[in-house]
Amino acid sequence: MRLARFCAVFFAALFIGSVPAYAQADNRDATREKVRQVLEIAGPRSDVNVAFRQSTKNPYNFVGSMTAGMRNSDSLEIVVSVTKSDTIGFRVYPHYKGGYINLGKVRDSNGLMRKLLYLSDQNFLFWGADDTADVFCGYTVTLESGFPQDAMIIVLRSIRNTDKFVGEMRPYIDGTTGV
């Protein structure tokens, strides 16, 4: 009797535990399609002006490049990710003098890291470095209260300001001053 009850509880737990995995994948797919729709509408707008495409490396990422109106950066590479943890992540990598800003290649990495911490405190977007030491700014939106279309558009509109902050980083990157 105990063995039968144990088996019934074990298999019920196994079945219940596997159902959310399918539901989670379905939810992530549905969120990806909603993100695609927002990016197709908001991306080409004059205040964002970025054409996004789905990444070939990760089907839950969309990438785009902001080039118009840059004074300090060559461009801003934007990666929008639909994560496994019910969030939408924005990572913006400034391209400066033909490449990423990398902590291992700048003139004053300690000064730049301090500047990134200061900018994280003072700005809408946070600043960091990825696992290869490339500098980015970012924002993470949670899906707890539903799909955040308006919040995504606000983040997309705010990305342009990243160029100004790259100008503030120039003394740490190569010793020059911002324009």
C-alpha positions as a printed NumPy array, in Angstrom:
array([[  0.   ,   0.   ,   0.   ],
       [  2.795,   2.419,   0.922],
       [  4.694,   1.583,  -2.236],
       [  1.606,   2.195,  -4.388],
       [  0.966,   5.551,  -2.695],
       [  4.631,   6.525,  -3.036],
       [  4.609,   5.624,  -6.746],
       [  1.396,   7.562,  -7.335],
       [  2.79 ,  10.677,  -5.606],
       [  6.157,  10.327,  -7.363],
       [  4.643,  10.046, -10.847],
       [  2.158,  12.848, -10.164],
       [  5.025,  15.119,  -9.079],
       [  7.039,  14.098, -12.122],
       [  4.118,  14.846, -14.442],
       [  3.266,  18.164, -12.795],
       [  6.931,  19.198, -12.825],
       [  7.227,  18.563, -16.557],
       [  4.145,  20.519, -17.595],
       [  5.536,  23.95 , -16.666],
       [  8.601,  23.346, -18.856],
       [  6.378,  23.094, -21.928],
       [  4.281,  26.024, -20.771],
       [  7.433,  28.063, -20.125],
       [  8.705,  27.408, -23.664],
       [  5.312,  28.323, -25.108],
       [  5.218,  31.521, -23.033],
       [  8.75 ,  32.435, -24.126],
       [  7.824,  31.864, -27.772],
       [  4.698,  34.006, -27.383],
       [  6.722,  36.756, -25.696],
       [  9.292,  36.626, -28.509],
       [  6.534,  37.264, -31.049],
       [  5.217,  40.211, -29.029],
       [  8.745,  41.634, -28.818],
       [  9.11 ,  41.186, -32.584],
       [  5.895,  43.182, -33.152],
       [  7.035,  46.048, -30.894],
       [ 10.453,  46.186, -32.574],
       [  8.872,  46.167, -36.059],
       [  6.678,  49.114, -35.087],
       [  8.955,  51.146, -32.787],
       [ 12.33 ,  50.396, -34.396],
       [ 11.823,  52.307, -37.661],
       [ 10.253,  55.313, -35.875],
       [ 12.241,  58.512, -36.34 ],
       [ 13.079,  58.782, -32.639],
       [ 14.505,  55.221, -32.534],
       [ 15.522,  54.681, -36.192],
       [ 16.803,  51.096, -35.9  ],
       [ 15.878,  48.086, -38.022],
       [ 15.907,  44.96 , -35.847],
       [ 16.37 ,  41.399, -37.066],
       [ 16.229,  38.072, -35.282],
       [ 19.669,  36.775, -34.34 ],
       [ 20.969,  33.749, -36.231],
       [ 22.9  ,  32.613, -33.126],
       [ 20.038,  32.788, -30.615],
       [ 16.388,  32.691, -31.736],
       [ 15.332,  34.631, -28.614],
       [ 17.543,  37.616, -29.445],
       [ 16.914,  40.544, -31.771],
       [ 19.77 ,  42.768, -32.904],
       [ 19.963,  46.205, -34.463],
       [ 22.448,  49.003, -34.983],
       [ 21.879,  52.687, -34.267],
       [ 24.133,  54.842, -36.45 ],
       [ 22.379,  58.147, -37.163],
       [ 23.383,  61.174, -35.124],
       [ 26.35 ,  59.608, -33.322],
       [ 28.937,  62.164, -32.161],
       [ 31.122,  59.962, -29.951],
       [ 30.385,  56.385, -31.032],
       [ 30.634,  54.784, -34.45 ],
       [ 27.358,  53.015, -33.676],
       [ 25.347,  51.425, -30.881],
       [ 24.778,  47.69 , -31.218],
       [ 21.468,  46.811, -29.55 ],
       [ 20.578,  43.286, -28.419],
       [ 17.049,  42.652, -27.127],
       [ 16.666,  39.252, -25.427],
       [ 13.657,  37.277, -24.275],
       [ 15.065,  35.393, -21.296],
       [ 14.12 ,  32.093, -19.667],
       [ 13.31 ,  33.973, -16.452],
       [ 10.346,  35.986, -17.795],
       [ 12.27 ,  39.164, -18.513],
       [ 13.238,  41.167, -21.569],
       [ 16.836,  42.303, -21.519],
       [ 18.316,  45.222, -23.434],
       [ 22.097,  45.351, -23.919],
       [ 23.645,  48.221, -25.848],
       [ 27.265,  47.907, -26.917],
       [ 28.867,  51.173, -28.059],
       [ 31.24 ,  50.743, -31.   ],
       [ 34.126,  53.179, -30.705],
       [ 36.987,  53.536, -33.213],
       [ 36.024,  50.365, -35.054],
       [ 35.228,  48.01 , -32.165],
       [ 33.798,  47.395, -28.744],
       [ 35.006,  49.33 , -25.715],
       [ 36.936,  46.626, -23.852],
       [ 38.202,  47.078, -20.295],
       [ 41.433,  45.26 , -21.182],
       [ 42.227,  47.655, -24.03 ],
       [ 41.401,  51.099, -22.634],
       [ 43.973,  53.599, -21.322],
       [ 42.558,  53.692, -17.761],
       [ 40.4  ,  50.644, -16.978],
       [ 40.129,  51.489, -13.267],
       [ 38.932,  55.023, -14.063],
       [ 36.497,  53.685, -16.682],
       [ 35.023,  51.151, -14.238],
       [ 34.516,  53.928, -11.693],
       [ 32.827,  56.028, -14.375],
       [ 30.537,  53.097, -15.262],
       [ 29.525,  52.73 , -11.607],
       [ 28.812,  56.452, -11.38 ],
       [ 26.768,  56.412, -14.599],
       [ 24.772,  53.408, -13.308],
       [ 23.812,  55.494, -10.289],
       [ 22.94 ,  58.607, -12.287],
       [ 21.204,  57.209, -15.393],
       [ 18.097,  55.369, -16.506],
       [ 20.163,  52.548, -18.035],
       [ 22.743,  50.64 , -15.997],
       [ 26.331,  50.058, -17.143],
       [ 28.464,  46.939, -16.996],
       [ 30.915,  44.677, -18.759],
       [ 30.157,  41.229, -20.152],
       [ 32.22 ,  38.064, -19.672],
       [ 34.697,  39.206, -22.356],
       [ 35.112,  42.647, -20.659],
       [ 33.174,  44.514, -23.377],
       [ 31.329,  47.553, -21.982],
       [ 27.567,  47.821, -22.399],
       [ 24.605,  49.649, -20.974],
       [ 21.397,  47.82 , -20.307],
       [ 17.936,  47.585, -18.905],
       [ 15.817,  44.624, -17.819],
       [ 12.025,  44.612, -17.953],
       [ 10.041,  42.028, -15.993],
       [  6.944,  40.307, -17.348],
       [  5.309,  39.869, -13.914],
       [  2.597,  42.45 , -14.638],
       [  2.01 ,  41.542, -18.271],
       [  3.716,  42.486, -21.499],
       [  5.466,  45.885, -21.129],
       [  5.028,  47.402, -24.607],
       [  5.111,  51.034, -23.409],
       [  8.16 ,  50.411, -21.212],
       [  9.997,  48.826, -24.144],
       [  9.37 ,  51.881, -26.308],
       [ 10.659,  54.187, -23.552],
       [ 13.835,  52.091, -23.262],
       [ 14.317,  52.11 , -27.05 ],
       [ 13.949,  55.908, -27.129],
       [ 16.467,  56.284, -24.293],
       [ 19.221,  54.284, -26.002],
       [ 20.296,  57.246, -28.149],
       [ 21.59 ,  58.981, -24.995],
       [ 24.269,  56.286, -24.672],
       [ 26.37 ,  58.139, -27.256],
       [ 26.636,  61.173, -24.968],
       [ 27.949,  59.017, -22.134],
       [ 30.578,  57.451, -24.391],
       [ 31.859,  61.028, -24.819],
       [ 32.21 ,  61.235, -21.035],
       [ 34.197,  57.964, -21.085],
       [ 36.683,  59.073, -23.745],
       [ 39.356,  60.297, -21.289],
       [ 39.466,  56.785, -19.813],
       [ 39.313,  55.037, -23.186],
       [ 41.977,  56.902, -25.141],
       [ 42.8  ,  60.168, -23.344],
       [ 40.685,  62.457, -25.553],
       [ 37.787,  64.615, -24.444],
       [ 34.151,  64.425, -25.545],
       [ 32.778,  66.513, -28.399]])
